[in-house]
């Protein structure tokens, strides 16, 4: 606690009424915001001599001033607390970083309504379905509806200016109402079926479609019966995927898990008894490490902090907290409707609850394990290389090609948190002798580090090159040419057996050769980043090679359009046989004159 703050004098004058307290540091910046039913008792708990949690003690040590605001009741205190947290985002509060509203499916008004994704205020006319937990979940539903019922999803501006059907009509994803190819009554029926699905009435919809299919078959309208059969099949697949089907109501299932390393909240959205999807949140936890505290903070910020977010009728949680009654009262006062919070549930709801808990546990474990495991590997690498501290940025380069064709160099970047994929780069190598890996590495490193002279990019702490002594020497040459500040070079060569775990390493130059034990975390990190560089290079090479091979040498020949190309390839049985043909043989193909055959032959043999 700051020497300038007299806790005893402050507590002596502190009120025992409900309110909000704000703790500030010596620089006047807000450290923490809290609420209390009794301000004096709550604040006194911070300044006792023993029994403080380490993070609470760290906060108290920085306090230079405490300000309070008295409220009429605890509910008002909660509302004010959430407002202040959202506005100021104090570093010691539990902070929910993802404050975006959930997306909805929007069905517009009009004779031929449109289905679309919607976020934000519901100002547009029409109906809204959801909310969905993510854009991915909503796109999956819209894709299903487009396949089953062919309701349009194009923008109104695009729809109003069509003079002929678009590709969606051709692939049977729309009935082209834009050009009058569907009657309003038929389209309205498709919209009604889409609404039934979005409302969660899949069973009733399936039954209706089954009845319609039987009636169509009885009147020998087999084409219509087949359409209904396909729609039923799509809906059945969705119902099979909804293994949690069977409940009722609009519910959010929220499970919080907290450990000393962090916290995770998993939220499952259920609308009309149907699970729409789920999402993980990783709130910033500074003081409270109990799951109940995290849950209260999450619910408060998530539902009170965003007035546009719809409230479900019920919340199912994995733990209880004494602040839940106040939270319910605040939600009722602010949002105009009550929210039930349930903890002990049975049947389908219990399965939802357990599913949320399991997902939260696994997500948090994966997040912590990955971060801590990678950080430990970085520490091990620092020890292996004799560094005073762990490096913060590793870059690794690799070359990929097929007999010199479509050469691509890759650069992958790792930090203590894991791969930094936004910093990955690929370089298409040009102007070198086919298969010259050293020249390819020289070009890639030159292009990468020449940008540093212009102030672009970051300098790595350790530069790894896959390939051993030769590639290491090439890297040294480039760095000397560009006068790059000293950095650690690490060459990675396969050992005599060329098996993982037997790699030979070169530190800065070929004379400093060493190996690491097969179980060394540092070696595992080197193998991981090398393999990632190899994967990234191969992916780029295959894409480049595929693009080159998909580009026909016939495309640049005047007078040979798509139709004539197809006929030529069909006549000869493929490009390989066409390449072997003479001018006279090409001229025998349908629609090919002698002059055009000469042009085709020249294009095929120009290299």
Long-range contacts (C-beta under 8 A, 24 or more apart in sequence): 1-47, 1-60, 1-61, 1-62, 1-63, 2-26, 2-61, 2-62, 2-63, 2-64, 4-64, 5-63, 5-64, 5-65, 5-66, 7-47, 10-43, 10-66, 11-40, 11-43, 11-44, 11-47, 14-39, 14-40, 14-43, 14-68, 15-39, 15-40, 15-68, 15-70, 16-40, 16-41, 17-70, 17-71, 18-70, 18-71, 18-72, 18-73, 18-74, 18-76, 18-77, 19-68, 19-69, 19-70, 19-71, 19-77, 20-68, 20-69, 20-71, 20-77, 20-80, 20-81, 20-84, 21-66, 21-67, 21-68, 21-69, 22-66, 22-67, 22-68, 22-69, 22-84, 23-59, 23-63, 23-65, 23-66, 23-92, 24-63, 24-64, 24-65, 24-66, 24-67, 25-62, 25-63, 25-64, 26-62, 26-64, 28-65, 30-88, 30-90, 31-59, 31-62, 31-63, 31-90, 31-91, 31-92, 32-59, 32-90, 32-91, 32-92, 32-93, 32-286, 32-287, 33-81, 33-84, 33-85, 33-88, 33-90, 33-93, 34-81, 35-74, 35-77, 35-78, 35-80, 35-81, 36-77, 37-74, 37-77, 39-68, 39-70, 43-68, 53-287, 53-289, 55-92, 55-286, 55-287, 55-289, 56-287, 59-92, 59-286, 59-287, 74-326, 75-326, 75-329, 75-330, 75-333, 78-300, 78-304, 78-323, 78-326, 78-327, 78-330, 79-304, 79-330, 79-333, 79-334, 81-300, 82-300, 82-301, 82-304, 82-305, 85-301, 85-305, 86-301, 86-305, 91-286, 92-286, 92-287, 93-284, 93-286, 93-287, 93-297, 94-263, 94-283, 94-284, 94-285, 94-286, 94-287, 94-288, 94-293, 94-294, 94-297, 94-298, 95-283, 95-284, 95-301, 96-281, 96-283, 96-297, 96-298, 96-301, 96-302, 96-305, 97-281, 97-282, 97-283, 97-284, 98-281, 99-301, 99-305, 99-306, 101-131, 101-306, 101-308, 101-309, 102-130, 102-131, 102-132, 102-133, 102-269, 102-309, 102-310, 103-130, 103-131, 103-132, 103-134, 103-135, 103-138, 104-128, 104-129, 104-130, 104-131, 104-132, 104-138, 105-129, 105-130, 105-132, 105-138, 105-141, 105-142, 105-198, 107-191, 107-194, 107-195, 107-198, 108-156, 111-184, 111-187, 112-152, 112-159, 112-177, 112-178, 112-184, 112-187, 113-151, 113-191, 114-151, 114-152, 114-153, 114-154, 114-155, 114-156, 114-159, 115-142, 115-145, 115-146, 115-151, 115-152, 115-153, 115-194, 116-142, 116-153, 117-142, 120-308, 121-308, 127-195, 129-195, 129-198, 129-199, 129-271, 130-269, 130-271, 130-276, 130-310, 131-269, 131-271, 131-276, 131-309, 131-310, 132-269, 132-276, 132-277, 133-267, 133-268, 133-269, 133-276, 133-277, 133-278, 133-279, 134-277, 134-279, 136-277, 137-276, 137-277, 141-197, 141-198, 141-276, 144-197, 144-234, 144-238, 145-194, 145-197, 145-198, 146-173, 146-174, 147-173, 147-234, 148-193, 148-194, 148-197, 148-230, 148-231, 148-234, 148-235, 149-190, 149-191, 149-193, 149-194, 149-197, 149-231, 150-174, 150-175, 150-190, 151-187, 151-190, 151-191, 151-194, 152-177, 152-178, 154-178, 193-231, 197-235, 199-272, 200-271, 200-272, 200-273, 200-274, 201-272, 202-235, 202-238, 202-239, 202-242, 202-274, 203-239, 205-235, 206-232, 206-235, 206-236, 206-239, 209-235, 242-274, 242-275, 244-270, 244-275, 244-348, 244-351, 244-352, 244-355, 245-273, 245-274, 245-275, 246-273, 246-347, 246-348, 247-273, 247-347, 247-348, 247-349, 247-352, 248-272, 248-273, 249-273, 249-312, 249-313, 249-314, 250-312, 250-313, 250-314, 251-312, 251-313, 251-314, 251-315, 251-316, 251-349, 251-352, 252-312, 252-314, 252-315, 252-316, 253-315, 253-316, 253-317, 253-349, 253-352, 253-353, 253-355, 253-356, 254-295, 254-298, 254-299, 254-315, 254-316, 254-317, 254-318, 254-356, 255-317, 255-318, 255-353, 255-356, 255-357, 255-359, 255-360, 256-291, 256-292, 256-294, 256-295, 256-298, 256-317, 256-318, 256-319, 256-360, 257-291, 257-357, 257-360, 257-361, 257-364, 258-285, 258-288, 258-289, 258-290, 258-291, 258-293, 258-294, 259-289, 259-364, 259-368, 260-289, 261-368, 261-372, 262-364, 262-367, 262-368, 263-289, 263-291, 263-294, 263-364, 264-360, 264-361, 264-363, 264-364, 264-367, 265-294, 265-295, 265-298, 265-360, 266-356, 266-357, 266-359, 266-360, 266-363, 267-356, 268-352, 268-355, 268-356, 268-359, 269-312, 270-312, 270-352, 271-312, 275-352, 278-356, 278-359, 280-359, 280-360, 280-363, 282-363, 282-364, 282-367, 291-318, 291-319, 292-319, 292-320, 292-321, 293-321, 295-319, 295-321, 296-321, 296-323, 296-324, 296-327, 299-327, 300-327, 300-330, 303-331, 303-335, 303-339, 304-330, 304-331, 304-334, 307-334, 307-335, 311-335, 311-337, 311-339, 312-339, 313-339, 313-340, 314-339, 314-340, 314-341, 314-342, 315-339, 315-340, 315-341, 315-342, 316-341, 316-342, 316-343, 316-345, 316-349, 316-352, 316-353, 316-356, 317-341, 317-342, 317-343, 317-353, 318-343, 318-353, 318-356, 318-357, 318-360, 319-343, 370-418, 371-416, 371-417, 371-418, 374-414, 374-416, 374-417, 374-418, 374-525, 375-416, 375-417, 376-521, 377-521, 377-522, 377-524, 377-525, 377-528, 378-416, 378-525, 380-520, 380-521, 380-522, 380-525, 381-462, 381-521, 381-522, 381-525, 381-526, 383-522, 384-516, 384-520, 384-522, 384-523, 385-462, 385-488, 385-490, 385-507, 385-522, 387-488, 390-416, 391-460, 391-461, 391-462, 391-488, 392-416, 392-461, 393-420, 393-458, 393-459, 393-460, 393-461, 393-462, 394-460, 394-461, 394-462, 394-464, 394-525, 394-529, 395-460, 395-462, 395-463, 395-464, 396-463, 396-464, 396-465, 396-466, 396-529, 396-530, 396-532, 396-533, 397-441, 397-444, 397-445, 397-448, 397-463, 397-464, 397-465, 397-466, 397-475, 397-533, 398-466, 398-530, 398-533, 398-534, 398-536, 398-537, 399-429, 399-437, 399-440, 399-441, 399-444, 399-466, 399-467, 399-537, 400-534, 400-537, 400-538, 400-540, 400-541, 401-429, 401-434, 401-435, 401-440, 401-541, 402-541, 402-545, 403-434, 403-435, 404-433, 404-434, 404-435, 404-436, 405-434, 405-545, 405-548, 406-541, 406-544, 406-545, 406-548, 407-432, 407-434, 407-440, 407-541, 408-537, 408-540, 408-541, 408-544, 409-440, 409-441, 409-443, 409-444, 409-537, 410-533, 410-534, 410-536, 410-537, 410-540, 411-444, 411-448, 411-533, 412-529, 412-532, 412-533, 412-536, 413-460, 414-525, 414-528, 414-529, 414-532, 419-532, 423-458, 424-536, 426-536, 426-537, 426-540, 428-540, 428-544, 437-467, 437-471, 438-470, 438-471, 438-474, 441-465, 441-467, 441-471, 441-474, 441-475, 442-474, 442-477, 442-478, 445-474, 445-475, 445-478, 445-479, 446-478, 446-481, 446-482, 449-478, 449-479, 449-482, 449-484, 450-482, 452-482, 452-484, 453-482, 459-484, 459-485, 459-487, 460-487, 461-487, 461-488, 462-487, 462-488, 462-489, 462-490, 463-487, 463-488, 463-489, 463-490, 464-490, 464-491, 464-492, 464-526, 464-529, 464-530, 464-533, 465-489, 465-490, 465-491, 465-492, 466-492, 466-530, 466-533, 466-534, 467-491, 467-492, 467-493, 468-492, 468-493, 468-494, 468-504, 468-506, 469-493, 469-506, 469-510, 472-506, 472-509, 472-510, 473-510, 476-509, 490-526, 492-526, 492-530, 500-527, 503-527, 553-603, 553-604, 553-606, 554-600, 554-603, 554-604, 556-603, 557-596, 557-599, 557-600, 557-603, 558-599, 559-596, 559-599, 560-596, 560-599, 560-600, 564-591, 564-592, 567-591, 568-592, 568-600, 578-604, 579-604, 579-605
